[in-house]
Amino acid sequence: MKRRDFLGKAALGVVSTGISLPLLGNSTFAASQPHKITYRTLGRTGLRIPLVSFGVMNSDSPDLLNQALDMGVKHLDTAHLYLRGNSERVIGEVLEQRGDRDKIYIGTKMRLARDREKGVFSLEGTDREPPATEENLFKQLEISLKRLRTDYVDILYLHSLYTTKMVTYEPLMNALVKVKKQGKARFIGTSTHHDEPNIIRATVDAEIYDVVLTAYNYVQKHKEEVKKAIGYAAKNGVGVVAMKTQGGRRLQEESEFEIDHKAALKWVLTDENVCTAIPGITTFEQLDTDFSVMNAPMLSRAERISLEQAANLQGKIYCQNCRSCIPSCPNRVEIPNLMRAYMYAKAYGNLSQARSTIAEVPLNKGLDMCQKCPSCSADCQTGINIGRRVHSLLGEELYRV
């Protein structure tokens, strides 16, 4: 749908319902206004956490982190690889200076080698993704603990799982159980951006995990299935943390319109089986906007209508990670990883994370192969112009890590 057509349909909706649509606005919140803090319990962990937490993925600003903690943020989510380790470092420095490590919950994530074709962990690794062994998980964790200036994390995740085989990979399951017994992690879990319903259910059925961190937003085509799986987790005592809650910064490629971030975040938090969300925050305005959702967490009718219309747009920046595009590529390139890299580069302005995402792709499955193609035949069922995005990534030379 073109911008003019969308505006016309949106206006028609206004006439028929008698309300205005906030879809195209960027919500703001006065910093002087007091924030209400609403807590939920993270499953059987018993941790009481505000509905809105801080995804410390794209920021290493001590000032922003201190402001968040002063406002009442209690849960910080990071990962071993975020910002090449600077995310964990700044968290460690700030909490040590404040002297309140025991008041803050830290979640971090370990990423180990995987065979993407087979959807299993691998014993053949790289510097960025070492072989998937107990020894390497412990090595990564020790580095993370040193950066965080602590002797434990509250939640330790296996990062970015996309098959149930990865969830139930015994060597790493056993390693996580050992970590927990040693007190280096209070709780253990999985994180997923793909096939979320099955990954969530497998996490629950494995019976060792305490938490699942899942992509969950109004843009997902399979959001109802994700919702059911989240309910299954909650029923069985596994705590649910939501990520990718706003589905990006802008709706479409060539559009100055931004997503109504407050409405998108509210959509996730209206599901009471979600304990907390970890939106990535890089500015003080974003912090105020996201945290203010707790002042009025219920979606208005206008917000619901705007989100429904946004979800139906074609060619959104957000990639569903459904992997249906891969068979249409003659080289079976890992297109979803490239689309995520594009999102980080173009929607978030985070070239570091874009490069990191591209670096995760094995040789002969990434931009190195795209360079050799005179044109792109890969097709996306949701309208993403894959060829144009790949061309843009090559232009940025993001493959030169």
PyMOL commands that set and color helices and strands:
alter all, ss='L'
color gray80, all
select helices_A, chain A and resi 3-17+43-45+62-71+82-98+101-103+134-148+164-167+170-181+196-206+223-235+261-269+284-295+301-311+326-328+335-347+351-359+367-370+386-396
alter helices_A, ss='H'
color red, helices_A
select strands_A, chain A and resi 39-41+48-50+54-55+75-77+105-110+114-115+120-121+153-158+185-192+211-215+239-243+276-277
alter strands_A, ss='S'
color yellow, strands_A
deselect
rebuild
show_as cartoon
